[in-house]
Amino acid sequence: MSMSTPNSAALVIDKVNRRFGGVVAANALDFTIRQGEFLAVVGPNGAGKSTLLQMISGVIRPQEGEIRLGGRRIDRLTPEAINALGISRTFQTSRVFPMLTIRDSILVGTQVGLIGGGRSPRRYGPVGELVSALFRLPGYRASAAAAEARAEEVMKMFGDRLWPRRNDQAFSLSYANRRRLEIARALVQDPDILLLDEPAAGMNPSETDELTEIIAELRRSRPSMTIVMVEHKLQVVRQLAERCIVMSQGTVIVDDTPAGALEDPRVIEAYLGTKRSAAAFGKVNDDG
């Protein structure tokens, strides 16, 4: 997907609502994410952060409002159609193909073109693609070589965590390396928009620092890629994000820089509870 100007809108969340029974997960969410922006979404458990990513990626549909990508409404598209438009994501809990090798697990991410549409429409129909693969025609060989090259490049981004083990089955990986594998599978698609749902979850401090540097390097090498990251580790947010949205009970309560957002009394109150509880920690004045 090509953006016309460096500051054009990548995503517009327009008065989006989503409820699950009596639980309000998204309450009139209304904001714009610019192309090339690194946005962190934080908030206490149950704030609606992951629901937001689920709606952007099409796993859940809003009940009211719209989500638009470059002016095109996408909130009624299937997840695979949204993915084909250049939006890749990771999940809150690690999702890998345990019996595939690490290499093949990442190559799965290169197959988005098989569903057609999006940024790279299929050159041939399903039958033509099947014939091309069976007889290894030049077009198929070129596509396969390009996919292999992208997968190798992405695996090497993670140092010795993935590349030396590329022929091992995914189930053999530690939890932290499974998280890396999932991120690599999203990155190999060369997305315009990358959605990261708690990428550092379950990692110890040294693993978290390593992942933070990988994402920072990705940011330096792909400044036009928009990143939306849900993360509970606030130090990661401070180090990586340019903008921070804080959610509570399905509502955006603060939209600011990470430093400004995380020092805001409303955010402290949302994390600690009532103003009286926050005052007990010496964070805000309990004067209403």
Helices and strands as residue ranges (DSSP letters): E 9-20, E 23-34, E 38-42, H 49-57, E 64-69, E 72-73, H 79-84, E 87-89, H 102-107, G 108-115, H 126-134, H 138-157, G 159-161, G 163-165, G 170-172, H 175-187, E 193-197, H 205-221, E 226-230, H 234-240, E 243-248, E 251-256, H 258-262, H 265-272, H 275-280
